[in-house]
């Protein structure tokens, strides 16, 4: 237990230091941009050229944003984030030294202090891989390809453009053209250059749109599905050997409390308000009619270890049990009957076991009233209390 606690503290320290380095890198980089270097603020007495310091400021700001991404990835225990942090921490320290300013000293100190902490936490704590879909990978590849195409083509036709002399100028022109910003400081001067620019505009806008949709779409979908009480396709596919709870009612709440401690489960709730409330409480929920095949197939009833139906409506429970039994003849199904006369009906619908809370409660009440201390102790334990000791 102590080892686990120390490991948790180490993980939090590594993530916190990475976030701190990200903030310092951005703040130090922004503060150094546009400030003329002097020997008074140069820690090396003017040994580093001013343009190098300014370049370190620009790149330091970009590195800070990359550090934010790495820190966020480390919080999710992504292995690639741990590797990127190991690369970026020495880089931020070097950038802080090159900026050679008293303002950059905290960046250097925190970067060097964070490196051994991240190393000590170890790769084993970051065991999750990035799960990118084929469309996401294709979107990123297309975006990179268009940037390479535009930069190489613009530089090759540099003599047909105004203000394009270096590869950096070509990249700059490609970015402002593909994003339709178009500052106008660099422009095509010939028909060939204009035709090429048109291709960059068309391909650039299309790939930017596709890449953003593929990369940000799943995050937006997850937010919307959570608000609507639905699960994403990825979450549904990960369900395995779980318990499917059909519907939600007064009898369902204590069942969820028990399952929370013992097994992974998902609730199929037909009402959007109920599904949203359960999702806000951290309950895995999928909105849909428990008596329909489609919702049960989506929550993986064919992979479930058990199915529970315990709402206040025995008729709806019977339909849900019948559907679940048809989709998975081997799964164990347990149902709760509000009325005793419905016990046999639920069994005929396909339930392996049917419990009548009213019948059980009546037996306990009678035995307790007749002075059975053992039954009183059982009732007390079922109610969540402790047995009374005389």
C-alpha positions in Angstrom: 0.0 0.0 0.0 2.8 2.4 0.9 4.6 1.6 -2.4 1.4 2.3 -4.3 1.0 5.6 -2.5 4.6 6.7 -3.2 4.2 5.8 -6.8 1.0 7.9 -7.0 2.8 10.8 -5.4 5.7 10.5 -7.9 3.3 10.4 -10.8 1.6 13.6 -9.6 4.9 15.3 -9.0 6.1 14.4 -12.5 2.9 15.8 -14.1 3.0 18.9 -12.0 6.6 19.7 -12.8 5.9 19.2 -16.5 3.0 21.7 -16.3 5.2 24.1 -14.5 7.9 23.9 -17.1 5.2 24.5 -19.8 4.0 27.7 -18.1 7.6 28.9 -17.5 8.7 28.2 -21.1 5.8 30.1 -22.6 6.1 33.0 -20.2 9.9 33.2 -20.6 9.7 33.0 -24.4 7.0 35.7 -24.7 8.9 38.0 -22.3 12.1 37.7 -24.4 10.5 38.3 -27.8 11.2 41.8 -29.1 13.5 42.7 -26.2 16.9 43.9 -27.3 19.6 41.9 -25.7 22.2 43.8 -23.7 25.2 42.6 -21.7 23.4 43.7 -18.6 20.6 41.1 -19.1 22.9 38.6 -20.9 24.1 36.0 -18.3 27.1 35.3 -20.5 28.2 38.9 -20.9 27.1 39.3 -24.5 28.6 36.0 -25.7 25.3 34.9 -27.3 24.1 36.9 -30.3 20.9 38.8 -30.0 19.3 37.0 -32.9 20.0 33.6 -31.3 18.4 34.8 -28.0 15.3 36.0 -29.9 15.1 32.7 -31.9 15.3 30.8 -28.6 12.4 32.9 -27.3 10.2 32.0 -30.3 11.1 28.3 -30.2 10.7 28.3 -26.4 7.2 29.5 -26.6 6.4 26.8 -29.1 8.1 24.2 -26.9 6.0 25.4 -24.0 2.8 24.5 -25.8 4.2 21.1 -26.7 5.0 20.6 -23.0 1.4 21.3 -22.2 0.4 18.6 -24.6 2.9 16.2 -23.0 1.7 17.0 -19.5 -1.9 16.3 -20.5 -0.8 13.0 -22.0 1.1 12.1 -18.9 -2.0 12.6 -16.9 -3.7 10.1 -19.1 -0.6 7.8 -18.7 0.3 7.8 -22.3 3.6 6.2 -23.0 4.4 8.6 -25.9 3.9 11.5 -23.6 6.5 10.2 -21.2 9.0 9.9 -24.1 8.2 13.4 -25.4 8.7 14.8 -21.9 12.1 13.2 -21.6 13.1 14.9 -24.9 11.5 18.3 -24.2 12.8 18.9 -20.7 16.5 19.1 -21.7 15.4 21.2 -24.7 13.6 23.8 -22.5 16.6 23.9 -20.2 18.9 24.6 -23.2 16.5 27.2 -24.5 16.5 28.9 -21.1 20.3 29.1 -21.1 20.4 30.4 -24.7 17.9 33.1 -23.8 20.5 34.1 -21.2 18.2 36.2 -19.1 17.6 36.4 -15.4 13.9 35.6 -16.3 15.0 32.3 -17.8 16.8 31.0 -14.7 13.6 29.5 -13.1 12.9 27.7 -16.4 16.4 26.1 -16.4 16.1 25.1 -12.7 12.6 23.6 -12.9 13.5 21.8 -16.2 16.6 20.2 -14.7 14.7 19.4 -11.5 11.9 17.8 -13.4 14.0 15.5 -15.6 15.2 13.1 -12.8 11.6 13.0 -11.4 10.1 12.0 -14.7 12.9 9.4 -15.2 12.4 8.0 -11.7 8.7 7.5 -12.2 9.6 5.2 -15.1 8.0 4.1 -18.3 6.1 1.3 -16.5 3.7 3.9 -15.0 2.8 5.0 -18.6 1.4 2.0 -20.2 -1.3 3.4 -22.4 -1.0 3.7 -26.2 -2.5 6.5 -28.3 -5.6 5.1 -30.0 -5.9 6.9 -33.3 -8.4 5.8 -35.9 -7.5 5.3 -39.5 -9.3 8.5 -40.4 -7.3 10.5 -37.8 -4.0 9.1 -39.1 -5.1 9.8 -42.7 -6.1 13.4 -41.7 -2.7 14.1 -40.1 -0.8 12.5 -43.0 -2.8 14.6 -45.5 -2.1 17.8 -43.6 1.6 17.1 -43.4 1.6 16.2 -47.1 0.0 19.4 -48.1 2.4 21.5 -46.1 5.4 19.7 -47.6 3.9 20.1 -51.1 3.2 23.8 -50.6 6.5 24.6 -49.1 8.6 22.7 -51.6 6.6 24.0 -54.5 6.7 27.6 -53.4 10.5 27.4 -52.8 11.0 25.8 -56.2 9.1 28.7 -57.8 10.6 31.3 -55.5 11.6 33.5 -58.4 7.9 33.7 -59.4 6.8 35.0 -56.0 7.4 38.3 -54.3 9.2 38.2 -50.9 9.9 34.5 -51.0 13.7 33.9 -50.7 14.1 31.1 -48.1 12.4 27.8 -47.2 11.0 29.6 -44.1 9.4 32.2 -46.4 7.9 29.3 -48.4 6.5 27.6 -45.3 5.1 30.9 -44.1 3.4 31.5 -47.5 2.0 28.0 -47.5 0.5 28.4 -44.0 -1.1 31.7 -44.6 -2.5 30.6 -48.0 -3.8 27.2 -46.9 -5.5 28.7 -43.8 -6.9 31.5 -46.1 -5.4 34.2 -43.9 -3.5 35.8 -46.9 -1.6 38.7 -45.4 -0.5 39.8 -48.9 3.2 40.4 -48.0 4.1 37.4 -50.2 2.3 36.9 -53.5 2.5 35.1 -56.8 3.8 37.2 -59.7 3.2 34.9 -62.7 0.4 32.7 -64.0 2.2 29.5 -63.1 2.6 30.7 -59.5 -1.0 31.8 -59.3 -2.2 28.3 -60.5 0.1 26.7 -58.0 -1.3 29.0 -55.2 -4.8 28.0 -56.2 -3.9 24.3 -55.7 -2.5 25.1 -52.3 -5.7 27.0 -51.3 -8.0 24.1 -52.4 -5.9 21.3 -50.9 -5.0 23.2 -47.8 -8.5 24.2 -46.8 -9.8 20.7 -47.5 -7.1 19.0 -45.5 -7.3 21.4 -42.6 -11.0 20.8 -42.4 -10.7 17.0 -42.6 -7.8 16.9 -40.1 -9.6 19.1 -37.5 -12.8 17.2 -37.9 -11.1 13.8 -37.5 -8.9 14.9 -34.5 -11.4 17.1 -32.6 -14.6 15.2 -33.7 -14.2 12.3 -31.2 -13.6 14.7 -28.3 -16.7 16.8 -29.2 -18.7 13.5 -29.7 -17.7 12.3 -26.2 -18.9 15.6 -24.7 -22.2 15.4 -26.5 -22.8 11.8 -25.8 -22.0 12.3 -22.1 -24.5 15.2 -21.9 -27.1 13.1 -23.7 -26.4 10.1 -21.5 -24.9 8.0 -24.3 -21.6 6.2 -24.6 -19.2 6.5 -27.5 -18.5 3.6 -29.8 -15.0 3.3 -28.3 -16.4 3.0 -24.8 -19.0 0.4 -25.8 -16.4 -1.7 -27.6 -14.2 -1.8 -24.4 -17.0 -3.4 -22.4 -16.2 -7.0 -21.6 -17.3 -9.5 -18.9 -19.6 -6.8 -17.4 -23.1 -6.6 -15.9 -25.9 -5.1 -18.0 -28.6 -3.4 -15.9 -31.9 -3.1 -17.8 -33.8 0.0 -16.9 -33.7 2.2 -13.8 -36.1 2.5 -10.9 -36.3 2.6 -7.1 -35.1 -1.0 -6.9 -32.1 -0.3 -9.1 -30.3 2.2 -7.0 -29.1 -0.2 -4.2 -28.1 -2.7 -7.0 -25.8 0.0 -8.5 -24.2 0.6 -5.2 -23.4 -3.0 -4.8 -22.1 -3.4 -8.4 -19.9 -0.3 -8.0 -17.7 -2.2 -5.6 -17.7 -5.6 -7.3 -18.0 -5.5 -11.1 -17.9 -3.3 -14.2 -21.5 -2.5 -15.3 -23.6 -0.4 -17.7 -27.1 0.8 -17.2 -29.5 0.9 -20.2 -31.9 3.7 -19.3 -34.8 4.7 -21.6 -35.3 8.2 -20.2 -32.8 10.9 -21.3 -33.1 12.8 -18.0 -32.3 9.7 -15.9 -29.4 8.8 -18.2 -28.0 12.3 -18.0 -28.3 12.3 -14.2 -26.6 8.9 -13.9 -23.8 10.0 -16.2 -23.2 13.1 -14.1 -22.8 10.8 -11.1 -20.1 8.8 -12.9 -22.3 5.8 -13.7 -21.7 4.1 -17.0 -25.0 4.6 -18.9 -26.4 4.1 -22.4 -29.7 5.7 -23.3 -32.0 3.3 -25.0 -35.1 1.1 -24.6 -34.0 -2.0 -22.6 -36.6 -4.1 -24.5 -35.1 -3.2 -27.9 -32.4 -5.3 -29.5 -30.2 -2.4 -30.8 -29.3 -0.8 -27.4 -28.6 -4.2 -25.9 -26.3 -5.1 -28.8 -24.5 -1.8 -28.4 -23.8 -2.4 -24.7 -22.4 -5.9 -25.5 -25.0 -8.1 -23.9 -23.4 -11.0 -25.9 -20.2 -10.4 -23.9 -21.9 -9.8 -20.5 -21.4 -12.0 -17.5 -24.8 -11.2 -16.2 -28.0 -9.2 -16.8 -30.1 -7.6 -14.1 -33.7 -6.3 -14.5 -35.1 -4.5 -11.4 -37.3 -1.6 -12.1 -40.8 -0.9 -10.7 -42.6 -2.2 -13.8 -42.7 -6.0 -14.1 -44.2 -5.9 -17.6 -41.3 -3.8 -18.9 -38.8 -6.0 -17.1 -40.3 -9.1 -18.7 -39.9 -7.6 -22.2 -36.3 -6.6 -21.4 -35.5 -10.0 -20.1 -37.0 -11.7 -23.1 -34.9 -9.6 -25.5 -31.7 -10.2 -23.5 -32.3 -13.9 -23.5 -32.8 -14.0 -27.3 -29.6 -12.1 -27.8 -27.5 -14.2 -25.4 -29.0 -17.6 -24.5 -26.1 -18.4 -22.1 -26.0 -15.3 -20.0 -27.3 -15.4 -16.4 -30.3 -13.2 -15.9 -31.6 -12.1 -12.6 -34.9 -10.1 -12.2 -36.8 -8.5 -9.3 -40.6 -8.9 -9.2 -42.6 -6.0 -7.7 -45.7 -8.3 -7.4 -45.4 -11.9 -6.3 -47.8 -13.1 -9.0 -45.3 -12.0 -11.7 -42.4 -14.2 -10.5 -43.4 -17.1 -12.8 -44.0 -14.7 -15.7 -40.5 -13.3 -15.4 -39.1 -16.9 -15.3 -41.0 -17.8 -18.4 -39.6 -14.7 -20.1 -36.1 -16.1 -19.6 -34.9 -15.0 -16.1 -32.7 -17.6 -14.3 -33.6 -16.3 -10.9 -36.4 -14.0 -9.8 -36.4 -12.2 -6.4 -39.5 -10.7 -4.9 -38.4 -7.9 -2.5 -42.0 -7.7 -1.1 -42.0 -11.4 -0.2 -38.6 -11.4 1.3 -39.4 -8.3 3.3 -42.7 -9.8 4.5 -40.9 -12.9 5.8 -38.3 -10.9 7.6 -40.9 -8.7 9.2 -43.0 -11.6 10.5 -40.0 -13.5 11.8 -38.6 -10.4 13.5 -42.1 -9.6 15.0 -42.2 -13.2 16.4 -39.0 -12.6 18.2 -36.4 -14.3 15.9 -33.3 -12.4 16.8 -31.4 -14.2 14.0 -33.8 -12.8 11.4 -33.6 -9.3 13.0 -29.9 -9.5 12.6 -30.2 -10.5 8.9 -32.6 -7.7 8.3 -30.3 -5.2 10.0 -27.4 -6.3 7.8 -29.5 -6.1 4.6 -30.5 -2.6 5.5 -26.8 -1.6 5.8 -26.6 -1.5 9.6 -24.9 -3.7 12.1 -26.5 -6.5 14.2 -27.8 -5.4 17.6 -25.9 -6.8 20.5 -27.9 -7.4 23.7 
